[in-house]
Amino acid sequence: MSTSVIEPGTRLAGRYRLEERISDSGGSSLWKAIDEILARAVAVRTFDPEFPRIAEAVTSARSASRLTDPRCTQVFDADDSGESAYVVSEWVAGETLEGMLGKAPLEPGRAATLLYEAAEAVAAAHAAGLSHLCLTPRDLVWTTGGTVKILGIATDAVLHDRTAADPAAEDVRGLGRMLYAALTAHWPGDPDLSDLPAAPATDGVPHAPRQVQAGISHAVDAIVCRCLGIGPGMQADPIASPGDLAKALRGVPRTPLPLFAGLGNAAPPSPRPAPARRPSNPPPAATQPHRPPEPASHVPPPRTQHAPPPPPPASTSTRTAPAHGHGASKRPANRALLGVAAAALTVIVGIGAWALTGTGGGEPEGGGPTDNGKTSAPPAPTTVKLQAVGAEALQDSKPGHPDTSIGKGVESVIDGKPSGSWETQSYNDAKFGNYSKGMGVLLDMGKPVKVAKVKIYSSESGGMLQVRVGDSKSPGDLKRIGQQPATGGELTITASPEATGQYVLVWFTTLPTSLKGRLGEVTVYGAAG
């Protein structure tokens, strides 16, 4: 039975009655259904018979059913032995992180708490040998019961045909992007995976969260940067696993979540004027691909994006006089006190101005505020284009599985022309068929140099380009200075601070969407060491 002819009212296994189709994607459909034996709502995923990974999807669901962490979506049933394959899991009611952020960024302490819970859930899955690989703001749900749920562990990777040589690192990047989104209400990942605005970026590299949203602590900002390899955190050791991310978030200030989601909706007392009346018939919440629509938001109160209103004016005319006329008798005294305070403030400001202008003596001639020579910062070192003396292909491949094509055209990356002829062979997946950890070109600068930035031209888009610098030709001995996805044109990877070494490695750690790596001109900027 094809999913195209399954209709509401269909029963699977004699007990799961399909009620509403929530979404269709990639050969499978998600339904809201009723388990008629246990009289409860469940989520049922059905598959088109031509879906190529039915058996794998059912197997992954059975593996996920063994997860005991309550923050992981529970799988109840999975079967592919009959006419229609299906997976049955709990019906999660609540609001996704993406839905929360449609209003405003979250307060940093609350964002840290939500992602701490998510990281612990994913860490529990990794401990059981499972991963997610497709984490987006749509996969974290703040439930109506005031708990965190992670959707799609193990199963989403199969549905989207995603694999990773290092699943822990891939899930850390996913969690890091979710934390970035929670803090800024911007998405630093693939724009197809979220409806949030794209994160501000320079040369394709997302800005650090503190550059996007005020009020984020250095500690939380550094955690995000370490997850994503951006900003100041790109120089620090990357966070290697979801468990390490949870440990890092455990050490930053976090805001406790309310026991029930509804508690987050009450507004605190405020002297502000009454808000404008809401429409009597607000539009219904958007349906999310992983979960049912909800009639109301059950979210911790997010941080607003506008500044708070100014305090009320000091004039007593806006205040209600107390009973028995005490307010009227105090007004002259209040005005007298305000006058004294204003006079004192005038004297203080005058003394401060006198001290700043240097007219009180004690400063040598020429030491006034117009003499900036003594306090100005030293000029920044000049960054110039550095010429490589040679280039060679480099790969970190398993013994017996070298890519013999990458030695051709390697000199074209330093010939001064944007286009180049260096390329890898084609592979079956973005991870080089699991035969290699990376492939690219190694530039020999002739002597140690200080590298400030590297401009790279690639006609391909997608995948991940990484730059390493050092005095060895071994990738493991070189220091990573940054990475970012290929953009189908020129991109710049900046070293902050500058890195020193004779060799500059530019390589793909994952392949572009074409599953073939290509590089044009590579230009190094900096100063002689």
C-alpha positions as CSV (number, residue, x, y, z in Angstrom):
1,M,0.0,0.0,0.0
2,S,1.5,3.3,-1.1
3,T,1.5,6.4,1.2
4,S,-0.2,8.2,-1.7
5,V,-3.4,6.1,-1.2
6,I,-3.4,5.9,2.6
7,E,-6.1,8.2,3.9
8,P,-7.4,9.4,7.3
9,G,-9.2,6.5,8.9
10,T,-6.8,3.8,7.8
11,R,-5.8,1.4,10.5
12,L,-2.4,-0.1,10.8
13,A,-1.7,-3.3,12.7
14,G,-5.4,-3.3,13.7
15,R,-4.8,-0.6,16.3
16,Y,-3.3,2.6,14.9
17,R,-6.0,4.8,13.3
18,L,-4.5,7.5,11.1
19,E,-6.3,10.8,11.7
20,E,-4.4,13.7,10.2
21,R,-1.5,13.8,7.7
22,I,1.1,16.3,9.2
23,S,3.8,16.3,6.5
24,D,5.1,14.5,3.4
25,S,8.8,14.4,2.6
26,G,11.2,12.1,0.7
27,G,9.0,9.1,0.3
28,S,7.5,9.1,3.8
29,S,4.5,10.7,5.6
30,L,4.0,11.7,9.2
31,W,0.6,11.3,10.7
32,K,-1.2,12.1,13.9
33,A,-2.9,8.8,14.9
34,I,-4.8,7.2,17.8
35,D,-3.6,4.0,19.4
36,E,-7.1,2.5,19.9
37,I,-5.9,-0.2,22.3
38,L,-4.2,2.3,24.8
39,A,-6.5,5.2,23.8
40,R,-3.7,7.7,23.3
41,A,-2.4,10.0,20.5
42,V,0.7,8.7,18.7
43,A,2.8,9.8,15.8
44,V,3.0,7.3,12.9
45,R,5.4,7.5,10.0
46,T,4.4,5.5,6.9
47,F,6.6,4.9,3.8
48,D,6.1,4.7,0.1
49,P,7.0,1.2,-1.1
50,E,9.6,2.7,-3.4
51,F,11.4,4.4,-0.6
52,P,14.9,2.9,-0.8
53,R,15.7,2.8,2.9
54,I,12.6,1.3,4.5
55,A,14.4,-1.6,6.2
56,E,17.1,0.8,7.5
57,A,14.5,3.3,8.8
58,V,12.7,0.5,10.7
59,T,15.9,-0.9,12.1
60,S,17.0,2.6,13.3
61,A,13.6,3.1,14.9
62,R,13.9,-0.2,16.8
63,S,17.4,0.9,18.0
64,A,16.0,4.3,19.2
65,S,13.2,2.4,21.1
66,R,15.9,1.3,23.5
67,L,16.7,4.8,24.6
68,T,15.7,5.5,28.2
69,D,16.4,9.2,28.5
70,P,13.1,11.0,28.8
71,R,14.3,13.9,26.7
72,C,14.6,11.6,23.6
73,T,11.4,10.9,21.7
74,Q,10.1,7.4,22.7
75,V,9.5,4.9,19.9
76,F,6.7,2.5,20.6
77,D,6.5,0.2,17.5
78,A,8.2,-0.3,14.1
79,D,7.4,-2.9,11.5
80,D,8.1,-3.6,7.9
81,S,6.8,-7.2,7.6
82,G,3.4,-6.3,6.3
83,E,2.0,-4.5,3.3
84,S,2.7,-1.1,4.8
85,A,5.9,-0.3,6.8
86,Y,5.4,2.1,9.7
87,V,7.1,3.6,12.8
88,V,5.0,4.6,15.8
89,S,6.4,7.1,18.4
90,E,5.1,9.3,21.1
91,W,3.0,12.4,20.1
92,V,5.0,15.4,21.3
93,A,2.9,18.4,22.0
94,G,4.6,21.8,22.5
95,E,6.6,24.4,20.6
96,T,9.8,24.0,18.7
97,L,12.8,26.1,19.3
98,E,12.3,27.6,15.9
99,G,8.7,28.6,16.9
100,M,10.0,30.2,20.1
101,L,12.6,32.2,18.2
102,G,10.0,33.6,15.7
103,K,9.2,36.1,18.5
104,A,12.7,37.0,19.8
105,P,16.0,35.5,21.0
106,L,15.9,33.7,24.3
107,E,17.5,35.1,27.5
108,P,21.1,33.7,27.5
109,G,20.6,31.8,30.7
110,R,17.5,30.1,29.4
111,A,19.1,29.3,26.0
112,A,22.0,27.7,27.9
113,T,19.6,25.6,29.9
114,L,17.6,24.4,26.9
115,L,20.7,23.4,25.0
116,Y,22.3,21.8,28.1
117,E,19.2,19.6,28.3
118,A,19.4,18.9,24.5
119,A,23.2,18.1,24.7
120,E,22.6,15.6,27.6
121,A,19.9,13.9,25.6
122,V,22.1,13.6,22.5
123,A,25.0,12.4,24.7
124,A,22.7,9.7,26.1
125,A,22.0,8.6,22.5
126,H,25.7,8.5,21.6
127,A,26.3,6.4,24.7
128,A,23.9,3.9,23.2
129,G,25.6,4.0,19.9
130,L,23.1,6.3,18.2
131,S,23.3,9.8,16.7
132,H,21.2,12.4,15.1
133,L,23.3,14.1,12.3
134,C,20.4,16.4,11.2
135,L,19.8,18.7,14.2
136,T,17.9,21.9,13.5
137,P,15.8,24.3,15.6
138,R,12.8,22.2,14.6
139,D,14.1,19.2,16.5
140,L,14.1,20.7,20.0
141,V,10.6,20.9,21.5
142,W,9.6,22.7,24.7
143,T,6.6,20.5,25.6
144,T,3.3,21.5,27.2
145,G,4.5,19.7,30.3
146,G,7.5,22.0,30.6
147,T,10.2,19.5,29.5
148,V,12.7,19.3,26.6
149,K,12.3,16.8,23.8
150,I,14.7,16.0,21.0
151,L,13.0,14.6,17.9
152,G,14.4,12.2,15.3
153,I,17.4,10.6,17.0
154,A,18.6,7.8,14.7
155,T,15.7,7.9,12.3
156,D,16.2,11.4,10.8
157,A,19.6,10.5,9.5
158,V,18.2,7.6,7.6
159,L,15.2,9.6,6.2
160,H,17.6,12.3,4.9
161,D,20.3,9.8,3.9
162,R,22.9,11.5,6.1
163,T,26.1,9.8,7.3
164,A,29.2,11.2,9.1
165,A,32.7,9.9,9.7
166,D,32.6,11.6,13.1
167,P,29.0,11.5,14.3
168,A,29.9,13.1,17.6
169,A,31.5,16.2,16.0
170,E,28.6,16.5,13.5
171,D,26.1,16.5,16.4
172,V,28.2,19.0,18.3
173,R,28.0,21.3,15.3
174,G,24.2,20.8,15.1
175,L,23.8,21.6,18.8
176,G,26.1,24.6,18.5
177,R,24.0,26.0,15.6
178,M,20.9,25.5,17.8
179,L,22.5,27.4,20.7
180,Y,23.6,30.2,18.3
181,A,20.0,30.4,17.1
182,A,18.6,30.4,20.6
183,L,20.9,33.3,21.5
184,T,20.4,35.4,18.4
185,A,17.2,34.3,16.6
186,H,19.4,33.8,13.5
187,W,20.4,30.5,11.9
188,P,24.1,29.9,11.0
189,G,23.5,26.7,9.0
190,D,21.9,25.6,5.7
191,P,19.0,28.1,5.0
192,D,16.9,25.2,3.8
193,L,16.9,23.7,7.4
194,S,15.3,26.7,9.2
195,D,12.9,29.6,8.5
196,L,14.9,31.8,10.8
197,P,16.9,34.7,9.3
198,A,20.4,33.8,8.2
199,A,23.1,34.6,10.6
200,P,25.1,37.8,9.7
201,A,28.4,36.7,8.1
202,T,31.6,38.0,6.6
203,D,33.0,36.1,3.7
204,G,30.7,33.3,4.5
205,V,31.7,33.0,8.1
206,P,28.9,33.7,10.7
207,H,29.7,36.4,13.1
208,A,30.1,35.3,16.7
209,P,26.9,35.5,18.8
210,R,28.2,38.5,20.8
211,Q,28.5,40.5,17.6
212,V,24.9,39.8,16.7
213,Q,23.0,40.1,20.1
214,A,24.0,42.2,23.1
215,G,24.0,40.7,26.6
216,I,25.7,37.3,25.8
217,S,28.6,36.4,28.1
218,H,32.1,35.7,26.9
219,A,31.8,32.2,28.3
220,V,28.7,31.3,26.3
221,D,30.0,33.0,23.2
222,A,33.2,31.0,23.4
223,I,31.2,27.7,23.7
224,V,29.3,28.5,20.5
225,C,32.5,29.5,18.7
226,R,34.2,26.2,19.7
227,C,31.3,24.2,18.4
228,L,31.3,25.9,15.1
229,G,34.9,26.8,14.6
230,I,34.2,30.5,14.2
231,G,35.2,33.8,15.9
232,P,37.6,33.8,18.8
233,G,36.7,30.2,19.5
234,M,38.3,28.9,16.4
235,Q,41.7,29.0,18.1
236,A,40.5,27.0,21.1
237,D,40.2,23.3,21.1
238,P,37.0,22.3,19.4
239,I,34.3,20.6,21.5
240,A,34.5,17.0,20.6
241,S,31.2,15.4,21.8
242,P,27.8,16.2,23.0
243,G,28.8,15.1,26.5
244,D,31.7,17.6,26.4
245,L,29.2,20.3,25.3
246,A,26.9,19.5,28.2
247,K,29.9,19.7,30.6
248,A,30.8,23.1,29.2
249,L,27.3,24.4,29.5
250,R,27.1,23.1,33.1
251,G,29.8,25.6,33.9
252,V,28.0,28.8,32.7
253,P,25.1,30.6,34.4
254,R,21.8,29.0,33.5
255,T,18.2,30.1,34.2
256,P,16.1,27.3,35.7
257,L,13.1,26.3,33.5
258,P,9.6,26.5,35.0
259,L,8.0,23.3,36.1
260,F,5.1,23.8,33.7
261,A,5.3,25.5,30.3
262,G,2.2,27.6,31.1
263,L,4.0,29.4,33.9
264,G,6.2,31.1,31.3
265,N,3.3,33.0,29.8
266,A,2.4,35.2,32.8
267,A,3.7,38.7,32.4
268,P,5.3,40.3,35.5
269,P,3.7,43.3,37.1
270,S,4.6,46.5,35.3
271,P,3.8,50.2,35.5
272,R,3.7,50.3,31.7
273,P,0.4,51.3,30.0
274,A,-1.9,48.4,29.0
275,P,-0.8,46.7,25.8
276,A,-2.8,47.1,22.6
277,R,-5.8,44.7,22.3
278,R,-4.9,41.5,20.5
279,P,-7.0,40.4,17.5
280,S,-10.0,38.3,18.7
281,N,-9.1,35.5,16.2
282,P,-5.3,35.1,16.1
283,P,-3.9,33.0,13.3
284,P,-3.2,29.3,14.2
285,A,0.3,28.2,14.9
286,A,2.2,26.9,11.9
287,T,2.5,23.1,11.6
288,Q,6.0,21.8,12.1
289,P,7.3,18.9,10.1
290,H,8.1,16.8,13.2
291,R,5.1,17.6,15.4
292,P,1.5,18.7,15.5
293,P,0.4,22.3,15.5
294,E,-0.4,23.8,18.8
295,P,-3.2,26.3,19.6
296,A,-1.0,28.2,22.0
297,S,2.6,28.8,22.8
298,H,4.1,27.0,25.8
299,V,7.5,28.6,25.9
300,P,9.7,30.1,28.6
301,P,9.4,33.9,28.2
302,P,11.9,35.0,25.5
303,R,14.0,38.0,25.7
304,T,12.5,41.0,23.8
305,Q,14.5,42.6,21.1
306,H,13.6,46.2,22.0
307,A,14.9,48.3,24.8
308,P,12.8,48.7,27.9
309,P,10.8,52.0,28.2
310,P,12.5,54.9,30.0
311,P,11.6,55.4,33.7
312,P,8.7,57.7,34.5
313,P,9.7,61.4,34.8
314,A,10.7,62.7,38.2
315,S,7.9,65.3,38.3
316,T,5.5,64.8,41.2
317,S,2.6,65.8,39.0
318,T,2.4,62.3,37.6
319,R,2.1,60.7,41.0
320,T,-1.1,60.3,43.0
321,A,-1.0,62.2,46.2
322,P,-1.4,60.1,49.4
323,A,-4.4,60.4,51.6
324,H,-4.6,63.1,54.3
325,G,-2.7,65.6,52.2
326,H,0.8,64.4,53.0
327,G,1.9,64.5,49.4
328,A,1.2,68.2,49.1
329,S,3.1,69.1,52.2
330,K,6.2,67.3,50.9
331,R,6.5,68.9,47.5
332,P,8.3,72.1,48.5
333,A,10.9,70.0,50.5
334,N,11.3,67.8,47.5
335,R,12.0,70.7,45.2
336,A,14.5,72.1,47.7
337,L,16.4,68.9,47.8
338,L,16.4,68.7,44.0
339,G,17.8,72.2,43.9
340,V,20.6,71.3,46.3
341,A,21.4,68.1,44.3
342,A,21.5,70.1,41.0
343,A,23.9,72.6,42.5
344,A,26.2,69.9,43.8
345,L,26.2,68.2,40.4
346,T,27.1,71.4,38.7
347,V,30.1,71.8,41.0
348,I,31.3,68.2,40.4
349,V,31.0,68.6,36.7
350,G,32.9,71.8,36.8
351,I,35.7,70.3,38.8
352,G,35.8,67.3,36.4
353,A,36.0,69.6,33.4
354,W,38.8,71.6,35.0
355,A,40.8,68.5,35.7
356,L,40.4,67.1,32.2
357,T,41.5,70.4,30.5
358,G,44.7,70.3,32.6
359,T,44.4,74.0,33.7
360,G,45.0,73.0,37.3
361,G,48.7,72.5,36.6
362,G,50.8,69.4,37.3
363,E,50.9,68.4,33.6
364,P,53.9,69.2,31.4
365,E,53.3,71.6,28.5
366,G,51.8,69.8,25.6
367,G,50.3,67.1,27.7
368,G,46.6,68.2,27.3
369,P,43.9,66.3,25.5
370,T,45.0,67.5,22.1
371,D,48.4,65.7,22.4
372,N,47.3,62.2,21.4
373,G,50.8,61.0,20.5
374,K,51.4,59.5,23.9
375,T,48.2,57.5,24.1
376,S,47.5,56.3,20.6
377,A,47.9,52.6,19.8
378,P,50.8,51.5,17.6
379,P,50.0,51.2,14.0
380,A,48.8,47.7,12.9
381,P,51.3,45.6,11.0
382,T,50.9,45.8,7.2
383,T,49.3,42.7,5.6
384,V,50.6,41.9,2.2
385,K,50.1,39.2,-0.4
386,L,52.6,36.4,0.2
387,Q,53.9,34.3,-2.7
388,A,54.1,30.6,-2.3
389,V,57.2,28.9,-3.8
390,G,55.4,25.6,-4.5
391,A,52.3,23.5,-4.0
392,E,51.6,19.8,-3.7
393,A,48.5,17.6,-3.2
394,L,47.8,16.2,0.2
395,Q,45.4,13.7,1.5
396,D,44.7,11.9,4.8
397,S,43.5,8.6,3.3
398,K,43.3,5.0,4.5
399,P,46.2,2.7,3.3
400,G,45.4,1.3,-0.1
401,H,42.8,3.9,-1.0
402,P,44.7,6.9,-2.3
403,D,43.0,9.4,-4.7
404,T,45.5,9.3,-7.6
405,S,43.8,12.2,-9.4
406,I,44.7,15.0,-7.0
407,G,48.3,15.3,-8.1
408,K,47.2,16.9,-11.4
409,G,46.9,20.6,-11.8
410,V,48.1,21.4,-8.3
411,E,50.3,24.3,-9.4
412,S,47.3,26.0,-10.9
413,V,46.2,27.1,-7.4
414,I,49.2,29.5,-7.2
415,D,49.4,30.7,-10.8
416,G,47.6,34.0,-10.2
417,K,44.4,33.1,-12.1
418,P,41.0,32.7,-10.3
419,S,40.1,29.4,-12.0
420,G,42.2,26.3,-11.5
421,S,42.4,22.7,-12.6
422,W,43.0,20.9,-9.3
423,E,40.2,18.5,-8.4
424,T,39.5,15.2,-6.6
425,Q,37.7,12.2,-8.1
426,S,34.0,11.9,-7.6
427,Y,32.8,10.0,-4.5
428,N,29.5,8.4,-3.4
429,D,29.1,10.7,-0.4
430,A,30.5,13.8,1.1
431,K,32.9,11.9,3.4
432,F,35.0,10.6,0.5
433,G,33.3,7.2,0.8
434,N,34.9,6.9,4.3
435,Y,38.3,6.4,2.6
436,S,39.7,9.8,3.6
437,K,39.5,12.5,6.3
438,G,40.5,15.3,3.9
439,M,42.0,16.2,0.6
440,G,43.5,19.5,-0.6
441,V,46.7,21.4,-1.5
442,L,49.7,22.2,0.7
443,L,51.4,25.5,-0.1
444,D,55.1,25.9,0.6
445,M,55.8,29.6,1.5
446,G,59.6,28.9,1.4
447,K,60.1,30.1,5.0
448,P,58.0,30.6,8.1
449,V,55.5,33.5,7.6
450,K,52.8,35.1,9.7
451,V,49.5,34.2,8.1
452,A,46.7,36.7,8.6
453,K,44.1,35.4,6.1
454,V,43.8,33.0,3.2
455,K,41.6,33.7,0.2
456,I,40.3,30.6,-1.6
457,Y,38.4,30.3,-4.9
458,S,36.3,27.3,-5.5
459,S,33.7,26.8,-8.2
460,E,31.8,24.3,-6.0
461,S,29.3,25.1,-3.2
462,G,28.8,23.2,0.0
463,G,31.1,20.9,1.8
464,M,33.7,22.3,4.3
465,L,37.0,24.0,3.5
466,Q,39.6,24.1,6.2
467,V,42.9,26.0,6.6
468,R,45.8,24.8,8.7
469,V,49.2,26.4,9.2
470,G,52.5,25.1,10.6
471,D,56.0,23.9,10.0
472,S,55.2,20.3,9.1
473,K,53.7,18.6,6.1
474,S,51.6,16.3,8.3
475,P,48.0,17.5,8.6
476,G,47.8,16.4,12.2
477,D,50.8,18.6,13.1
478,L,49.4,21.7,11.6
479,K,47.3,24.2,13.5
480,R,43.7,24.8,12.3
481,I,43.0,28.5,11.9
482,G,39.5,28.3,10.5
483,Q,36.9,26.6,8.3
484,Q,33.8,27.5,6.4
485,P,31.6,26.0,3.6
486,A,32.5,26.6,0.0
487,T,30.3,29.2,-1.6
488,G,30.8,28.6,-5.3
489,G,33.2,31.6,-5.5
490,E,35.8,33.4,-3.5
491,L,35.8,33.1,0.3
492,T,38.2,34.3,3.0
493,I,39.3,32.4,6.1
494,T,40.9,34.8,8.7
495,A,43.4,33.8,11.3
496,S,42.8,35.5,14.7
497,P,45.4,35.8,16.0
498,E,47.8,35.3,13.2
499,A,49.4,31.9,12.8
500,T,53.1,31.3,11.9
501,G,54.5,28.5,9.8
502,Q,56.1,27.6,6.5
503,Y,53.2,25.5,5.2
504,V,49.6,26.4,4.6
505,L,47.1,23.5,4.0
506,V,43.8,24.2,2.3
507,W,41.7,21.1,2.1
508,F,38.1,19.8,2.0
509,T,37.1,17.9,5.1
510,T,33.7,17.2,3.5
511,L,33.0,17.4,-0.2
512,P,30.7,19.9,-1.9
513,T,27.2,18.9,-3.0
514,S,28.7,17.7,-6.3
515,L,30.7,15.1,-4.3
516,K,33.8,16.3,-6.0
517,G,36.3,18.8,-4.7
518,R,37.7,21.6,-6.9
519,L,40.0,24.5,-6.1
520,G,41.0,27.5,-8.0
521,E,43.5,30.2,-6.8
522,V,44.7,30.2,-3.2
523,T,46.2,33.4,-1.9
524,V,47.9,33.9,1.4
525,Y,48.1,37.3,3.1
526,G,50.3,38.2,6.1
527,A,53.8,39.2,6.8
528,A,57.3,37.6,6.7
529,G,58.0,35.7,9.8
